[in-house]
Amino acid sequence: MWVAISKERVSRGSPGSGLRSAVVLLSLLAFACYASAHGGRTNKAGCHNDRKSGTYHCH
């Protein structure tokens, strides 16, 4: 007995969606270092005196 196997195309999202996701992920990782506060000499509120400008600011 001969059985025909159907070759249906499985949709996995729009073309280029994997590339778009990769670009978004890499962009977020690249800019995460600019958004994070530095870890040195902050008080428990995340604030410190900036010696160069003479100001007190928080992160």
All heavy atoms as TSV, in Angstrom:
chain	resi	resn	atom	element	x	y	z
A	1	MET	N	N	0.842	-1.178	0.000
A	1	MET	CA	C	0.000	0.000	0.000
A	1	MET	C	C	0.891	1.246	0.000
A	1	MET	O	O	1.824	1.348	0.776
A	1	MET	CB	C	-0.908	-0.031	1.229
A	1	MET	CG	C	-1.769	1.176	1.355
A	1	MET	SD	S	-2.751	1.035	2.841
A	1	MET	CE	C	-4.232	1.683	2.251
A	2	TRP	N	N	0.618	2.185	-0.826
A	2	TRP	CA	C	1.374	3.418	-0.970
A	2	TRP	C	C	0.696	4.522	-0.195
A	2	TRP	O	O	-0.475	4.789	-0.357
A	2	TRP	CB	C	1.475	3.782	-2.446
A	2	TRP	CG	C	2.284	5.007	-2.693
A	2	TRP	CD1	C	1.803	6.235	-2.896
A	2	TRP	CD2	C	3.689	5.116	-2.733
A	2	TRP	NE1	N	2.802	7.127	-3.078
A	2	TRP	CE2	C	4.012	6.446	-2.974
A	2	TRP	CE3	C	4.740	4.212	-2.580
A	2	TRP	CZ2	C	5.296	6.915	-3.099
A	2	TRP	CZ3	C	6.013	4.683	-2.707
A	2	TRP	CH2	C	6.295	6.009	-2.947
A	3	VAL	N	N	1.468	5.208	0.711
A	3	VAL	CA	C	0.930	6.294	1.511
A	3	VAL	C	C	1.670	7.572	1.140
A	3	VAL	O	O	2.893	7.616	1.209
A	3	VAL	CB	C	1.082	6.025	3.027
A	3	VAL	CG1	C	0.547	7.182	3.836
A	3	VAL	CG2	C	0.413	4.726	3.397
A	4	ALA	N	N	0.930	8.589	0.766
A	4	ALA	CA	C	1.535	9.876	0.423
A	4	ALA	C	C	1.760	10.671	1.698
A	4	ALA	O	O	0.874	10.769	2.544
A	4	ALA	CB	C	0.633	10.645	-0.524
A	5	ILE	N	N	2.958	11.186	1.840
A	5	ILE	CA	C	3.284	11.987	3.012
A	5	ILE	C	C	3.168	13.454	2.620
A	5	ILE	O	O	3.781	13.903	1.656
A	5	ILE	CB	C	4.709	11.682	3.515
A	5	ILE	CG1	C	4.798	10.220	3.915
A	5	ILE	CG2	C	5.076	12.596	4.667
A	5	ILE	CD1	C	6.186	9.785	4.279
A	6	SER	N	N	2.388	14.172	3.377
A	6	SER	CA	C	2.175	15.588	3.104
A	6	SER	C	C	3.374	16.394	3.585
A	6	SER	O	O	3.853	16.212	4.702
A	6	SER	CB	C	0.904	16.063	3.815
A	6	SER	OG	O	0.757	17.445	3.664
A	7	LYS	N	N	3.848	17.302	2.745
A	7	LYS	CA	C	4.966	18.165	3.112
A	7	LYS	C	C	4.425	19.574	3.332
A	7	LYS	O	O	4.467	20.418	2.454
A	7	LYS	CB	C	6.025	18.178	2.023
A	7	LYS	CG	C	6.729	16.865	1.866
A	7	LYS	CD	C	7.813	16.972	0.834
A	7	LYS	CE	C	8.542	15.655	0.695
A	7	LYS	NZ	N	9.596	15.731	-0.307
A	8	GLU	N	N	3.891	19.786	4.507
A	8	GLU	CA	C	3.373	21.103	4.830
A	8	GLU	C	C	4.485	21.969	5.377
A	8	GLU	O	O	5.325	21.511	6.135
A	8	GLU	CB	C	2.255	20.995	5.864
A	8	GLU	CG	C	1.039	20.288	5.351
A	8	GLU	CD	C	-0.051	20.216	6.387
A	8	GLU	OE1	O	-0.016	21.037	7.334
A	8	GLU	OE2	O	-0.913	19.356	6.265
A	9	ARG	N	N	4.456	23.218	4.995
A	9	ARG	CA	C	5.468	24.159	5.474
A	9	ARG	C	C	5.073	24.632	6.865
A	9	ARG	O	O	3.969	25.086	7.090
A	9	ARG	CB	C	5.569	25.330	4.522
A	9	ARG	CG	C	6.699	26.224	4.834
A	9	ARG	CD	C	6.868	27.255	3.766
A	9	ARG	NE	N	8.148	27.885	3.989
A	9	ARG	CZ	C	8.828	28.512	3.102
A	9	ARG	NH1	N	8.378	28.604	1.881
A	9	ARG	NH2	N	9.974	29.066	3.389
A	10	VAL	N	N	6.005	24.533	7.785
A	10	VAL	CA	C	5.759	24.947	9.160
A	10	VAL	C	C	6.197	26.399	9.302
A	10	VAL	O	O	7.337	26.750	9.008
A	10	VAL	CB	C	6.533	24.059	10.159
A	10	VAL	CG1	C	6.318	24.543	11.575
A	10	VAL	CG2	C	6.110	22.618	9.991
A	11	SER	N	N	5.289	27.237	9.766
A	11	SER	CA	C	5.599	28.659	9.932
A	11	SER	C	C	6.350	28.857	11.242
A	11	SER	O	O	5.925	28.414	12.300
A	11	SER	CB	C	4.311	29.476	9.945
A	11	SER	OG	O	4.604	30.821	10.205
A	12	ARG	N	N	7.474	29.537	11.179
A	12	ARG	CA	C	8.280	29.797	12.369
A	12	ARG	C	C	8.506	31.283	12.570
A	12	ARG	O	O	9.521	31.709	13.061
A	12	ARG	CB	C	9.615	29.093	12.243
A	12	ARG	CG	C	9.474	27.604	12.259
A	12	ARG	CD	C	10.812	26.934	12.367
A	12	ARG	NE	N	10.627	25.508	12.434
A	12	ARG	CZ	C	11.335	24.633	11.785
A	12	ARG	NH1	N	12.308	25.028	11.010
A	12	ARG	NH2	N	11.110	23.355	11.902
A	13	GLY	N	N	7.588	32.108	12.163
A	13	GLY	CA	C	7.749	33.548	12.300
A	13	GLY	C	C	8.072	34.172	10.958
A	13	GLY	O	O	8.255	33.492	9.957
A	14	SER	N	N	8.137	35.458	10.929
A	14	SER	CA	C	8.412	36.159	9.683
A	14	SER	C	C	9.878	36.000	9.302
A	14	SER	O	O	10.729	35.793	10.163
A	14	SER	CB	C	8.055	37.636	9.831
A	14	SER	OG	O	8.853	38.230	10.821
A	15	PRO	N	N	10.169	36.105	8.018
A	15	PRO	CA	C	11.571	36.008	7.589
A	15	PRO	C	C	12.408	37.112	8.232
A	15	PRO	O	O	12.014	38.263	8.280
A	15	PRO	CB	C	11.496	36.211	6.074
A	15	PRO	CG	C	10.092	35.922	5.706
A	15	PRO	CD	C	9.262	36.255	6.904
A	16	GLY	N	N	13.545	36.759	8.752
A	16	GLY	CA	C	14.419	37.737	9.380
A	16	GLY	C	C	14.125	37.988	10.848
A	16	GLY	O	O	14.792	38.793	11.482
A	17	SER	N	N	13.120	37.310	11.408
A	17	SER	CA	C	12.788	37.562	12.815
A	17	SER	C	C	13.891	37.071	13.749
A	17	SER	O	O	14.127	37.666	14.792
A	17	SER	CB	C	11.454	36.915	13.180
A	17	SER	OG	O	11.528	35.507	13.062
A	18	GLY	N	N	14.594	36.016	13.368
A	18	GLY	CA	C	15.712	35.539	14.175
A	18	GLY	C	C	16.859	36.523	14.171
A	18	GLY	O	O	17.477	36.787	15.202
A	19	LEU	N	N	17.120	37.093	13.016
A	19	LEU	CA	C	18.174	38.102	12.904
A	19	LEU	C	C	17.794	39.349	13.688
A	19	LEU	O	O	18.617	39.927	14.393
A	19	LEU	CB	C	18.408	38.458	11.432
A	19	LEU	CG	C	19.436	39.541	11.161
A	19	LEU	CD1	C	20.802	39.096	11.654
A	19	LEU	CD2	C	19.483	39.870	9.690
A	20	ARG	N	N	16.535	39.743	13.594
A	20	ARG	CA	C	16.060	40.919	14.330
A	20	ARG	C	C	16.198	40.700	15.830
A	20	ARG	O	O	16.653	41.588	16.556
A	20	ARG	CB	C	14.606	41.205	13.971
A	20	ARG	CG	C	14.092	42.487	14.541
A	20	ARG	CD	C	12.654	42.783	14.136
A	20	ARG	NE	N	12.422	42.608	12.728
A	20	ARG	CZ	C	11.457	41.853	12.210
A	20	ARG	NH1	N	10.623	41.217	13.000
A	20	ARG	NH2	N	11.299	41.736	10.908
A	21	SER	N	N	15.858	39.515	16.301
A	21	SER	CA	C	15.991	39.203	17.728
A	21	SER	C	C	17.449	39.238	18.167
A	21	SER	O	O	17.763	39.727	19.246
A	21	SER	CB	C	15.404	37.819	18.018
A	21	SER	OG	O	14.031	37.794	17.734
A	22	ALA	N	N	18.324	38.738	17.330
A	22	ALA	CA	C	19.752	38.739	17.660
A	22	ALA	C	C	20.297	40.161	17.733
A	22	ALA	O	O	21.072	40.491	18.634
A	22	ALA	CB	C	20.525	37.923	16.627
A	23	VAL	N	N	19.865	41.020	16.810
A	23	VAL	CA	C	20.329	42.406	16.810
A	23	VAL	C	C	19.836	43.132	18.052
A	23	VAL	O	O	20.585	43.871	18.698
A	23	VAL	CB	C	19.872	43.133	15.522
A	23	VAL	CG1	C	20.087	44.630	15.622
A	23	VAL	CG2	C	20.603	42.565	14.320
A	24	VAL	N	N	18.581	42.903	18.429
A	24	VAL	CA	C	18.033	43.542	19.630
A	24	VAL	C	C	18.777	43.064	20.865
A	24	VAL	O	O	19.152	43.868	21.725
A	24	VAL	CB	C	16.518	43.263	19.753
A	24	VAL	CG1	C	15.985	43.683	21.109
A	24	VAL	CG2	C	15.759	43.970	18.642
A	25	LEU	N	N	19.022	41.780	20.970
A	25	LEU	CA	C	19.732	41.232	22.126
A	25	LEU	C	C	21.145	41.790	22.226
A	25	LEU	O	O	21.575	42.217	23.309
A	25	LEU	CB	C	19.779	39.709	22.047
A	25	LEU	CG	C	20.518	39.008	23.176
A	25	LEU	CD1	C	19.808	39.239	24.496
A	25	LEU	CD2	C	20.649	37.539	22.888
A	26	LEU	N	N	21.858	41.828	21.119
A	26	LEU	CA	C	23.224	42.364	21.140
A	26	LEU	C	C	23.240	43.851	21.468
A	26	LEU	O	O	24.140	44.328	22.162
A	26	LEU	CB	C	23.913	42.101	19.804
A	26	LEU	CG	C	24.268	40.642	19.535
A	26	LEU	CD1	C	24.819	40.467	18.127
A	26	LEU	CD2	C	25.253	40.126	20.559
A	27	SER	N	N	22.242	44.583	20.989
A	27	SER	CA	C	22.161	46.012	21.304
A	27	SER	C	C	21.941	46.226	22.794
A	27	SER	O	O	22.562	47.099	23.404
A	27	SER	CB	C	21.026	46.669	20.527
A	27	SER	OG	O	21.267	46.593	19.153
A	28	LEU	N	N	21.053	45.443	23.380
A	28	LEU	CA	C	20.799	45.564	24.820
A	28	LEU	C	C	22.048	45.234	25.629
A	28	LEU	O	O	22.362	45.917	26.606
A	28	LEU	CB	C	19.643	44.661	25.232
A	28	LEU	CG	C	18.268	45.089	24.742
A	28	LEU	CD1	C	17.241	44.018	25.077
A	28	LEU	CD2	C	17.866	46.418	25.321
A	29	LEU	N	N	22.760	44.211	25.226
A	29	LEU	CA	C	23.984	43.841	25.938
A	29	LEU	C	C	25.070	44.898	25.765
A	29	LEU	O	O	25.818	45.183	26.695
A	29	LEU	CB	C	24.489	42.482	25.448
A	29	LEU	CG	C	23.638	41.285	25.845
A	29	LEU	CD1	C	24.154	40.024	25.159
A	29	LEU	CD2	C	23.599	41.108	27.343
A	30	ALA	N	N	25.150	45.481	24.585
A	30	ALA	CA	C	26.186	46.486	24.319
A	30	ALA	C	C	25.957	47.752	25.140
A	30	ALA	O	O	26.900	48.372	25.623
A	30	ALA	CB	C	26.227	46.816	22.837
A	31	PHE	N	N	24.692	48.161	25.306
A	31	PHE	CA	C	24.399	49.398	26.016
A	31	PHE	C	C	24.171	49.198	27.507
A	31	PHE	O	O	24.032	50.161	28.245
A	31	PHE	CB	C	23.198	50.102	25.388
A	31	PHE	CG	C	23.493	50.617	24.009
A	31	PHE	CD1	C	22.898	50.050	22.910
A	31	PHE	CD2	C	24.408	51.642	23.820
A	31	PHE	CE1	C	23.174	50.506	21.634
A	31	PHE	CE2	C	24.707	52.108	22.552
A	31	PHE	CZ	C	24.085	51.537	21.458
A	32	ALA	N	N	24.169	47.964	27.974
A	32	ALA	CA	C	23.952	47.694	29.399
A	32	ALA	C	C	25.098	48.249	30.248
A	32	ALA	O	O	24.875	48.705	31.364
A	32	ALA	CB	C	23.800	46.194	29.635
A	33	CYS	N	N	26.295	48.247	29.719
A	33	CYS	CA	C	27.430	48.756	30.493
A	33	CYS	C	C	27.322	50.264	30.702
A	33	CYS	O	O	27.803	50.785	31.701
A	33	CYS	CB	C	28.753	48.401	29.830
A	33	CYS	SG	S	28.977	49.131	28.206
A	34	TYR	N	N	26.670	50.981	29.793
A	34	TYR	CA	C	26.495	52.421	29.971
A	34	TYR	C	C	25.411	52.734	30.989
A	34	TYR	O	O	25.437	53.770	31.629
A	34	TYR	CB	C	26.143	53.079	28.641
A	34	TYR	CG	C	27.257	53.017	27.644
A	34	TYR	CD1	C	27.154	52.241	26.509
A	34	TYR	CD2	C	28.438	53.726	27.855
A	34	TYR	CE1	C	28.186	52.175	25.593
A	34	TYR	CE2	C	29.474	53.664	26.954
A	34	TYR	CZ	C	29.343	52.886	25.822
A	34	TYR	OH	O	30.371	52.813	24.930
A	35	ALA	N	N	24.451	51.838	31.137
A	35	ALA	CA	C	23.334	52.073	32.040
A	35	ALA	C	C	23.649	51.672	33.479
A	35	ALA	O	O	23.005	52.137	34.408
A	35	ALA	CB	C	22.112	51.298	31.569
A	36	SER	N	N	24.630	50.832	33.688
A	36	SER	CA	C	24.928	50.383	35.041
A	36	SER	C	C	25.771	51.415	35.782
A	36	SER	O	O	26.585	52.116	35.203
A	36	SER	CB	C	25.658	49.040	35.001
A	36	SER	OG	O	26.907	49.200	34.402
A	37	ALA	N	N	25.548	51.479	37.068
A	37	ALA	CA	C	26.310	52.417	37.905
A	37	ALA	C	C	27.670	51.822	38.231
A	37	ALA	O	O	27.853	50.613	38.234
A	37	ALA	CB	C	25.552	52.687	39.186
A	38	HIS	N	N	28.618	52.677	38.514
A	38	HIS	CA	C	29.920	52.162	38.901
A	38	HIS	C	C	29.855	51.658	40.340
A	38	HIS	O	O	29.036	52.095	41.132
A	38	HIS	CB	C	31.004	53.237	38.739
A	38	HIS	CG	C	30.751	54.484	39.509
A	38	HIS	ND1	N	31.049	54.620	40.831
A	38	HIS	CD2	C	30.202	55.662	39.129
A	38	HIS	CE1	C	30.712	55.823	41.235
A	38	HIS	NE2	N	30.190	56.476	40.224
A	39	GLY	N	N	30.695	50.729	40.658
A	39	GLY	CA	C	30.608	50.075	41.956
A	39	GLY	C	C	31.469	50.687	43.043
A	39	GLY	O	O	31.480	50.192	44.162
A	40	GLY	N	N	32.176	51.763	42.772
A	40	GLY	CA	C	33.126	52.264	43.744
A	40	GLY	C	C	32.618	53.386	44.620
A	40	GLY	O	O	32.020	54.340	44.155
A	41	ARG	N	N	32.845	53.248	45.912
A	41	ARG	CA	C	32.660	54.300	46.901
A	41	ARG	C	C	31.281	54.943	46.908
A	41	ARG	O	O	31.145	56.156	46.878
A	41	ARG	CB	C	33.715	55.368	46.713
A	41	ARG	CG	C	35.110	54.800	46.655
A	41	ARG	CD	C	36.065	55.643	47.426
A	41	ARG	NE	N	37.408	55.132	47.250
A	41	ARG	CZ	C	38.092	54.578	48.228
A	41	ARG	NH1	N	37.593	54.488	49.422
A	41	ARG	NH2	N	39.304	54.132	48.003
A	42	THR	N	N	30.244	54.121	46.951
A	42	THR	CA	C	28.886	54.642	47.104
A	42	THR	C	C	28.363	54.246	48.469
A	42	THR	O	O	28.742	53.215	49.026
A	42	THR	CB	C	27.930	54.094	46.027
A	42	THR	OG1	O	27.938	52.678	46.063
A	42	THR	CG2	C	28.330	54.559	44.634
A	43	ASN	N	N	27.470	55.057	49.018
A	43	ASN	CA	C	26.870	54.722	50.307
A	43	ASN	C	C	25.714	53.749	50.101
A	43	ASN	O	O	25.459	53.306	48.977
A	43	ASN	CB	C	26.434	55.996	51.051
A	43	ASN	CG	C	25.382	56.789	50.308
A	43	ASN	OD1	O	24.750	56.312	49.376
A	43	ASN	ND2	N	25.200	58.027	50.722
A	44	LYS	N	N	24.995	53.407	51.158
A	44	LYS	CA	C	23.933	52.401	51.034
A	44	LYS	C	C	22.774	52.867	50.161
A	44	LYS	O	O	22.008	52.053	49.677
A	44	LYS	CB	C	23.438	51.973	52.410
A	44	LYS	CG	C	22.752	53.045	53.204
A	44	LYS	CD	C	22.342	52.522	54.553
A	44	LYS	CE	C	21.719	53.635	55.390
A	44	LYS	NZ	N	21.360	53.139	56.710
A	45	ALA	N	N	22.660	54.167	49.933
A	45	ALA	CA	C	21.627	54.689	49.039
A	45	ALA	C	C	22.115	54.753	47.594
A	45	ALA	O	O	21.360	55.128	46.704
A	45	ALA	CB	C	21.195	56.081	49.498
A	46	GLY	N	N	23.366	54.394	47.351
A	46	GLY	CA	C	23.923	54.431	46.008
A	46	GLY	C	C	24.430	55.800	45.603
A	46	GLY	O	O	24.617	56.081	44.430
A	47	CYS	N	N	24.693	56.662	46.583
A	47	CYS	CA	C	25.140	58.033	46.303
A	47	CYS	C	C	26.604	58.210	46.696
A	47	CYS	O	O	27.139	57.448	47.488
A	47	CYS	CB	C	24.293	59.025	47.094
A	47	CYS	SG	S	22.526	58.860	46.783
A	48	HIS	N	N	27.217	59.258	46.148
A	48	HIS	CA	C	28.597	59.562	46.503
A	48	HIS	C	C	28.936	60.997	46.114
A	48	HIS	O	O	28.229	61.649	45.362
A	48	HIS	CB	C	29.568	58.597	45.840
A	48	HIS	CG	C	29.657	58.740	44.350
A	48	HIS	ND1	N	30.697	59.376	43.727
A	48	HIS	CD2	C	28.826	58.339	43.376
A	48	HIS	CE1	C	30.509	59.351	42.426
A	48	HIS	NE2	N	29.373	58.723	42.180
A	49	ASN	N	N	30.049	61.485	46.657
A	49	ASN	CA	C	30.574	62.798	46.299
A	49	ASN	C	C	31.485	62.627	45.098
A	49	ASN	O	O	32.362	61.774	45.085
A	49	ASN	CB	C	31.374	63.401	47.459
A	49	ASN	CG	C	30.496	63.843	48.594
A	49	ASN	OD1	O	29.452	64.437	48.377
A	49	ASN	ND2	N	30.909	63.540	49.818
A	50	ASP	N	N	31.262	63.455	44.097
A	50	ASP	CA	C	32.119	63.456	42.921
A	50	ASP	C	C	33.211	64.488	43.149
A	50	ASP	O	O	32.950	65.685	43.184
A	50	ASP	CB	C	31.305	63.792	41.676
A	50	ASP	CG	C	32.113	63.640	40.403
A	50	ASP	OD1	O	33.318	63.329	40.474
A	50	ASP	OD2	O	31.508	63.825	39.329
A	51	ARG	N	N	34.424	64.020	43.337
A	51	ARG	CA	C	35.525	64.930	43.667
A	51	ARG	C	C	35.874	65.878	42.520
A	51	ARG	O	O	36.265	67.011	42.750
A	51	ARG	CB	C	36.761	64.126	44.039
A	51	ARG	CG	C	36.606	63.380	45.331
A	51	ARG	CD	C	37.892	62.673	45.696
A	51	ARG	NE	N	37.548	61.432	46.374
A	51	ARG	CZ	C	38.269	60.346	46.351
A	51	ARG	NH1	N	39.410	60.328	45.694
A	51	ARG	NH2	N	37.892	59.272	46.990
A	52	LYS	N	N	35.726	65.421	41.287
A	52	LYS	CA	C	36.078	66.255	40.142
A	52	LYS	C	C	35.151	67.454	40.002
A	52	LYS	O	O	35.602	68.571	39.765
A	52	LYS	CB	C	36.046	65.435	38.857
A	52	LYS	CG	C	37.156	64.427	38.765
A	52	LYS	CD	C	37.087	63.674	37.459
A	52	LYS	CE	C	38.196	62.639	37.386
A	52	LYS	NZ	N	38.135	61.870	36.141
A	53	SER	N	N	33.843	67.222	40.137
A	53	SER	CA	C	32.897	68.324	39.948
A	53	SER	C	C	32.445	68.945	41.262
A	53	SER	O	O	31.808	69.993	41.262
A	53	SER	CB	C	31.668	67.844	39.169
A	53	SER	OG	O	30.946	66.892	39.932
A	54	GLY	N	N	32.747	68.295	42.376
A	54	GLY	CA	C	32.360	68.801	43.679
A	54	GLY	C	C	30.877	68.640	43.974
A	54	GLY	O	O	30.325	69.352	44.815
A	55	THR	N	N	30.228	67.721	43.323
A	55	THR	CA	C	28.789	67.492	43.523
A	55	THR	C	C	28.541	66.165	44.213
A	55	THR	O	O	29.408	65.298	44.274
A	55	THR	CB	C	28.037	67.512	42.185
A	55	THR	OG1	O	28.548	66.466	41.348
A	55	THR	CG2	C	28.181	68.839	41.470
A	56	TYR	N	N	27.331	66.013	44.738
A	56	TYR	CA	C	26.872	64.776	45.362
A	56	TYR	C	C	25.751	64.244	44.484
A	56	TYR	O	O	24.797	64.967	44.189
A	56	TYR	CB	C	26.365	65.094	46.769
A	56	TYR	CG	C	25.829	63.904	47.528
A	56	TYR	CD1	C	26.683	63.005	48.116
A	56	TYR	CD2	C	24.464	63.724	47.688
A	56	TYR	CE1	C	26.193	61.930	48.846
A	56	TYR	CE2	C	23.962	62.649	48.396
A	56	TYR	CZ	C	24.832	61.750	48.967
A	56	TYR	OH	O	24.340	60.690	49.696
A	57	HIS	N	N	25.878	63.016	44.026
A	57	HIS	CA	C	24.829	62.468	43.183
A	57	HIS	C	C	24.616	60.988	43.455
A	57	HIS	O	O	25.453	60.335	44.082
A	57	HIS	CB	C	25.120	62.727	41.700
A	57	HIS	CG	C	26.304	61.979	41.169
A	57	HIS	ND1	N	27.573	62.495	41.233
A	57	HIS	CD2	C	26.397	60.778	40.586
A	57	HIS	CE1	C	28.413	61.617	40.691
A	57	HIS	NE2	N	27.719	60.578	40.294
A	58	CYS	N	N	23.482	60.514	43.003
A	58	CYS	CA	C	23.096	59.112	43.205
A	58	CYS	C	C	22.957	58.387	41.866
A	58	CYS	O	O	22.676	59.010	40.845
A	58	CYS	CB	C	21.766	59.052	43.948
A	58	CYS	SG	S	21.804	59.860	45.544
A	59	HIS	N	N	23.120	57.092	41.949
A	59	HIS	CA	C	22.984	56.257	40.752
A	59	HIS	C	C	21.764	55.385	40.882
A	59	HIS	O	O	21.366	55.005	41.925
A	59	HIS	CB	C	24.214	55.368	40.578
A	59	HIS	CG	C	25.451	56.145	40.279
A	59	HIS	ND1	N	25.851	56.440	39.011
A	59	HIS	CD2	C	26.372	56.697	41.101
A	59	HIS	CE1	C	26.970	57.111	39.050
A	59	HIS	NE2	N	27.314	57.284	40.317
